């Protein structure tokens, strides 16, 4: 496939080279060396008997004979040329010499034929060459007729805003209310003008990737039913300085002609980054484009009836002038969905899919905290693909569980060979995490344990919050998280008698939480002081450095406090696992046998110390069903 693409790309160039070589060769073949002679010199050569042939062409318009011929010492592509006045004596004289010296004389009676041949030989090849060049370059550029329109706007127009409506956007109820004013203004602007209200000129949608910012903008355009221009921020950026600014001017010029209308700029951070952050000063193409965008949005000219909606997941890097009132008056945060919103999103994406009776979307929404709308759509799509791969007619909970693991950790490495020693080590490690989650009050709830390798992990324990809440964590919850992360290493040390490298990622996450507790959250003996905060350099990149507002002596105290928190959590994990060593070994043995344990099986192991067989579970379910029927 790759070879065919290379051939398609290089073929036009090869054809062009062959055409040029052929044209030049044809032209050079037809070229003849011409020696200009006077009439007296021609008579001299005739008297010497050195003339081999002569061709006479009368040119009546010019009043001359056009005489060409060859001499004995001429090469193959060499001839002489003589122009003499029209006179019968000239022809008679040449013919007399021809009778005496016996050389060939040819007389042309239609001089237009000669002119036509000359044009064909000298002009037509170059015309063909130019035509072939234009044709091949148009093919190379993909047949884009507007390839030279650098300064034209790349914004695409959708007259009806597309088919997306608010009913197609699940969740985001508060966000819809925020942008609903835009729709009312576009439909009935006089209602706002009566009270002197000014509608926001621009709305900035801010939020993590996949939360539905672009979908919400499409829904606004669809509900308003007005012309809708959409473009990406990267479409303004060009190699040549001034091109992006020209595209901005052209975009607003087109929008004014169809006002009222909407302009949607996706990923505006590509063009709206802070000015003056590069090494080359403020005269680069991107900053010129931003300056023009600022002027068009709120400069000397008025853009009545034009509303701009932009989306980004990096509002921290945007230029302050872009965010001031009069440009982007309003920022709407499109955050990750909560449990009810996730259920609504799942229902939207489940419309065209067939599920069996075991699938409960409400339970699935509870098991997917932190998933964005795009993640949920991908989850159901992956489960559908798995069902097709397994030749099933319906999607079951088994495919959804597998799809969840694939989205979070990657595909299972079922073909990888694992030694018994490694299997026991991984099972004890994961059992240590799980027991901390089961026995520590503020720890997350254990939903699944597996020792099947996925991605870079040899196994993992899925732990989810007991209750969904806003992004605030207490000190006891952070301590419980660190303790849970250290449970794997403690279990290895206690029950395997050896430690491994499998806890390196656990240590990294635990240390990061502990350091944040000390330097950012004020949760240590150093007091409620923020000693570090992130500085995200716009030019240098995200999290390139941190601002440190402390001395070297305080740095030592910070390290001691971090180590103190981690060590205390390690001791707590050791105490919990020693008190529940039988449960650790039970979970480990079950993992070695089954490789994966679900939440229901974990609860049964904790309650009874064993797992019921599948036949027993089926009988119990059948009995419960019969009782419900009665």
PECOR-V280324 format. One record per backbone hydrogen bond with DSSP energy under -0.5 kcal/mol. NH is the residue of the N-H (numbers start at 1). CO is the residue of the C=O. If there is no record, write none. Layout:
nh = [NH:NH]
co = [CO:CO]
This chain:
nh = [5:6:7:8:9:10:11:12:14:15:16:17:18:19:20:21:22:23:24:25:26:27:28:29:30:31:31:33:35:36:37:42:43:44:45:46:47:48:49:49:50:52:53:54:55:56:57:58:59:60:63:64:65:66:67:67:68:69:70:72:74:78:79:80:81:82:84:84:86:91:92:93:94:95:96:97:98:99:100:101:102:103:104:106:108:113:114:115:116:117:118:119:120:121:122:123:124:125:126:127:128:129:130:131:132:133:134:135:136:137:138:139:140:141:142:143:144:145:147:149:150:152:156:158:159:161:168:169:170:176:177:178:179:180:181:182:183:184:185:186:187:188:191:192:192:193:194:195:196:197:199:203:204:205:205:206:206:207:211:216:217:218:219:220:221:222:223:224:225:226:227:228:229:230:231:233:235:236:237:243:246:247:248:249:250:251:252:253:254:255:256:257:258:258:259:260:261:262:263:264:265:265:266:266:267:268:270:271:272:274:277:281:288:289:290:291:292:293:294:295:296:297:298:299:306:307:307:308:309:310:311:312:317:318:319:322:323:323:324:327:328:328:329:329:330:332:332:333:334:334:335:342:343:344:345:346:347:348:349:350:351:353:355:356:359:364:365:366:367:368:371:373:374:376:377:378:379:380:381:382:383:384:385:386:387:388:389:390:391:392:395:396:400:401:402:403:404:405:406:407:408:409:410:410:413:414:416:423:424:425:426:427:428:429:430:431:432:433:434:435:436:437:438:439:440:443:445:447:448:449:450:451:453:454:455:457:460:462:462:463:464:472:478:479:480:481:482:483:484:485:486:487:487:488:490:491:492:493:494:495:496:496:497:498:503:504:507:508:509:510:511:512:513:514:515:516:517:518:519:520:521:523:527:529:531:531:532:533:535:536:537:537:541:544:545:547:549:549:550:555:556:557:558:559:560:561:562:563:564:565:566:567:568:569:570:571:572:573:574:575:576:577:578:579:580:581:584:585:586:587:588:589:590:591:592:593:594:595:596:597:599:602:603:604:605:606:607:608:609:609:610:617:618:619:620:621:622:623:624:625:626:627:628:629:630]
co = [1:2:3:4:5:6:7:8:10:11:12:13:14:15:16:17:18:19:20:21:22:23:24:25:26:27:28:77:79:34:81:38:39:40:41:42:43:44:45:46:45:70:70:104:68:106:66:108:64:58:59:59:84:57:65:82:55:80:53:50:71:75:33:69:35:67:65:82:63:87:88:89:90:91:92:93:94:95:96:97:98:98:52:54:56:110:110:111:112:113:114:115:116:117:118:119:119:120:123:123:124:125:126:127:128:129:130:131:132:133:134:135:136:137:139:138:141:143:144:146:148:149:230:228:157:158:165:166:168:172:173:174:175:176:177:179:179:180:181:182:183:184:188:188:189:189:190:191:193:192:197:308:330:203:310:204:332:312:208:212:213:214:215:216:217:218:219:220:221:221:260:158:262:156:264:266:232:233:233:240:242:243:244:245:246:247:248:249:250:251:252:253:254:255:256:305:305:227:307:229:263:309:231:264:311:311:267:268:268:317:274:278:284:285:286:287:288:289:290:291:292:293:294:301:303:261:305:201:263:203:265:205:314:315:272:319:319:320:320:324:322:324:202:327:202:204:330:331:206:332:333:338:339:340:341:342:343:344:345:346:348:350:353:395:356:360:361:362:363:365:368:210:210:372:373:374:375:376:377:378:379:380:381:382:383:384:385:386:388:387:354:394:396:397:398:399:400:401:402:403:404:405:405:406:453:412:413:419:420:421:422:423:424:425:426:427:428:429:430:431:432:433:434:435:436:440:464:462:462:597:460:595:451:457:411:454:450:448:460:461:445:470:474:475:476:477:478:479:480:481:482:483:484:485:486:487:488:489:490:491:491:492:492:492:500:501:503:504:505:506:507:508:509:510:511:512:513:514:515:516:516:517:524:527:519:529:519:547:545:534:535:541:537:541:535:533:531:547:548:551:552:553:554:555:556:557:558:559:560:561:562:563:564:565:566:567:568:569:570:571:572:573:574:575:576:578:580:581:582:583:584:585:586:587:588:589:590:591:594:449:447:598:599:600:601:602:603:604:604:605:604:613:614:615:616:617:618:619:620:621:622:623:624:625:626]
